[in-house]
Amino acid sequence: MDSIVELAWPIVLLVGIVSVWALFGRDARKLPVAIADLRRLVDDLPKVQELASQLSEIKNDLTSLKNDSASLGQKVSEVRQITAQESVERGSQEIAVATTSDVTSDKIEKEAEQNKLTPSQMYIQAMDRWEQFRQAFEDQLKEAGVSDYDLRSYKDAAKKLTDGRRKQPMNKEDIELFSRLQGQYKRFTRMQSYVDDWLTPQIYAQFLAVLDEAMSKLPTTERRSR
């Protein structure tokens, strides 16, 4: 922007000289008009300088805004990561309450330590295992003669398998396990786009362990799914 101001005077003078030469060389009577035009150009110079100053301020404001946006983007990313971790960890605590003693923290930690997968790979495998469970659960409902189920709510669907005449009917604890497990699954899918921020080996290992336990509640499909 400073270069605009530096060039302003020479440009104005050059335009003035050319104008005077052109007019005076052809018709001396037009000399006063040429001089008047030159004076107007000189008078407009402060406006040019003011415009250059305003443009310089706009440039500075844009640079500052760009820096602020980058800083804000970083803060949003940090908040998103913290929120995602808290959400999934809360889900892990909820399903831990609903599991049996077979799903121990020692077992989960051991499997987590041996895990060499990336978050994206863990997510893909977790979704594959969930699909196996979903299919096994739906097969169990069909085999039990249940037709009016809705898998948008595993809790409600599982309640349809509580008939005491069944070989291994669902109990209250089983239903709660299915419900909380589905809640964790939904958290996973909602945050898929930034899986690197929250999917740790511990969360992954626990999810699979609880899936295995939930699968064991479906005796007629347990062997088929493994």
C-alpha positions in Angstrom: 0.0 0.0 0.0 2.9 2.4 0.7 4.1 1.9 -2.9 0.7 3.4 -4.1 1.4 6.6 -2.1 5.0 6.8 -3.3 3.8 6.5 -7.0 0.9 8.9 -6.6 2.9 12.2 -6.9 4.9 11.2 -10.0 1.8 9.9 -11.7 -0.1 13.0 -11.0 2.7 15.3 -12.3 3.3 13.1 -15.3 -0.4 13.3 -16.2 -0.4 17.0 -15.7 2.7 17.6 -17.9 1.3 15.5 -20.7 -2.0 17.3 -20.5 -0.4 20.7 -20.6 1.8 19.7 -23.5 -1.0 18.2 -25.5 -3.3 21.2 -25.0 -0.8 23.9 -25.3 0.9 22.5 -28.3 -2.4 22.5 -30.3 -4.2 25.5 -28.9 -2.7 28.0 -26.5 -6.2 29.2 -25.5 -6.8 25.9 -23.8 -3.8 26.4 -21.5 -6.0 27.7 -18.6 -8.2 24.6 -18.9 -5.1 22.3 -18.8 -3.8 24.1 -15.7 -7.2 23.8 -14.0 -7.2 20.1 -14.7 -3.7 19.8 -13.3 -4.8 21.6 -10.1 -7.8 19.3 -9.7 -5.5 16.3 -10.0 -3.2 17.8 -7.3 -6.2 18.5 -5.1 -7.3 14.9 -5.5 -4.0 13.5 -4.2 -5.0 13.6 -0.5 -8.0 11.4 -1.5 -5.6 9.0 -3.2 -3.4 8.9 -0.1 -6.5 8.5 2.2 -7.7 5.6 0.0 -4.3 4.0 0.1 -4.3 4.3 3.9 -7.7 2.7 4.1 -6.7 -0.1 1.9 -3.6 -0.7 4.1 -5.9 -0.8 7.2 -8.2 -3.3 5.5 -5.2 -5.5 4.7 -4.0 -5.4 8.3 -7.6 -6.2 9.5 -7.8 -9.2 7.1 -4.4 -10.5 8.3 -5.5 -10.1 11.9 -8.8 -11.8 11.1 -7.0 -14.7 9.4 -4.8 -15.2 12.4 -7.8 -15.0 14.8 -9.6 -17.6 12.6 -6.7 -20.0 12.7 -6.5 -19.6 16.5 -10.3 -20.1 16.8 -10.1 -23.2 14.6 -7.4 -24.7 16.8 -9.5 -24.0 19.9 -12.6 -25.5 18.3 -10.6 -28.6 17.4 -9.3 -28.9 21.0 -12.8 -28.5 22.5 -14.2 -31.1 20.0 -11.5 -33.6 21.0 -12.1 -33.1 24.7 -15.9 -33.4 24.2 -15.6 -36.5 22.1 -13.3 -38.2 24.6 -15.6 -37.3 27.5 -18.6 -38.6 25.6 -17.1 -41.9 24.7 -15.5 -42.4 28.1 -18.9 -41.7 29.7 -20.4 -44.4 27.4 -17.6 -46.8 28.4 -18.4 -46.3 32.1 -22.1 -46.9 31.4 -21.6 -50.2 29.6 -19.0 -51.2 32.2 -21.8 -51.0 34.9 -24.0 -53.3 32.8 -21.4 -56.0 32.1 -20.5 -59.0 34.1 -17.2 -59.7 35.9 -16.0 -61.6 32.8 -15.3 -58.3 31.1 -12.4 -57.3 33.4 -10.3 -54.2 33.2 -7.1 -56.3 33.3 -8.2 -58.2 30.2 -9.1 -55.0 28.4 -5.8 -53.4 29.2 -3.9 -56.5 28.1 -5.7 -56.5 24.7 -5.2 -52.7 24.4 -1.5 -53.0 24.9 -1.2 -55.6 22.1 -3.3 -53.6 19.7 -1.3 -52.1 16.8 -4.2 -50.8 14.8 -4.8 -47.2 13.8 -7.9 -45.5 15.0 -9.4 -45.8 11.5 -8.7 -49.5 11.4 -10.1 -50.0 14.9 -13.3 -48.1 13.9 -13.8 -50.3 10.8 -13.3 -53.5 12.7 -15.6 -52.3 15.5 -18.3 -51.5 12.9 -17.8 -55.0 11.4 -18.3 -56.6 14.7 -21.3 -54.5 15.5 -22.9 -55.6 12.2 -22.3 -59.3 13.2 -24.1 -58.6 16.5 -26.9 -56.7 14.8 -27.5 -59.5 12.4 -27.4 -62.1 15.2 -29.8 -60.1 17.3 -32.2 -59.7 14.4 -32.0 -63.4 13.5 -32.8 -64.2 17.2 -35.9 -62.0 17.0 -37.1 -63.7 13.8 -36.4 -67.2 15.2 -38.4 -66.3 18.3 -41.3 -65.4 16.0 -41.1 -61.7 16.8 -42.2 -59.6 13.8 -43.0 -56.2 15.2 -39.5 -55.2 16.4 -37.7 -52.0 15.7 -33.9 -52.0 15.9 -33.8 -48.3 16.4 -34.2 -49.2 20.0 -32.4 -52.4 21.1 -33.9 -52.0 24.5 -37.5 -52.3 23.3 -36.6 -55.0 20.8 -34.8 -57.0 23.5 -37.9 -56.8 25.8 -39.7 -59.0 23.2 -37.3 -61.8 24.1 -38.2 -61.9 27.8 -40.8 -64.7 27.5 -40.1 -67.2 30.3 -41.0 -70.1 28.0 -37.8 -69.4 26.0 -34.8 -71.6 26.6 -32.7 -68.6 27.7 -35.0 -65.6 28.0 -33.7 -62.1 28.3 -33.6 -60.6 31.7 -33.5 -57.1 32.9 -29.7 -57.0 33.0 -29.4 -58.3 29.5 -31.8 -55.6 28.2 -29.9 -52.9 30.0 -26.6 -54.2 28.5 -28.1 -54.1 24.9 -29.4 -50.6 25.5 -26.1 -49.1 26.7 -24.1 -50.9 24.1 -26.3 -49.4 21.4 -25.8 -46.0 23.0 -22.0 -46.4 22.7 -22.4 -47.5 19.1 -24.3 -44.4 18.3 -21.6 -42.3 19.8 -19.1 -44.0 17.6 -21.0 -43.3 14.4 -21.7 -39.7 15.3 -18.0 -39.0 15.7 -16.7 -41.0 12.8 -15.3 -38.0 11.0 -12.7 -37.3 13.7 -12.1 -40.8 15.0 -8.4 -40.1 15.6 -9.4 -37.7 18.4 -11.2 -40.3 20.6 -10.9 -43.9 19.6 -8.2 -45.4 21.9 -7.1 -49.0 22.1 -8.8 -49.2 25.6 -12.1 -47.9 24.3 -11.9 -50.3 21.3 -11.0 -53.3 23.4 -13.9 -52.7 25.8 -16.4 -52.2 23.1 -15.4 -55.6 21.5 -15.4 -57.3 24.9 -18.9 -56.1 25.7 -20.1 -57.0 22.2 -18.9 -60.6 22.9 -20.8 -60.6 26.1 -23.9 -59.3 24.4 -23.5 -62.0 21.7 -23.5 -64.7 24.4 -27.0 -63.6 25.3 -28.1 -64.9 21.9 -27.6 -68.7 22.3 -29.1 -69.8 19.1 -26.9 -67.5 17.0 -23.7 -67.4 19.1 -21.9 -70.2 17.2 -23.0 -68.9 13.9 -21.6 -65.4 14.5 -18.1 -66.6 15.5 
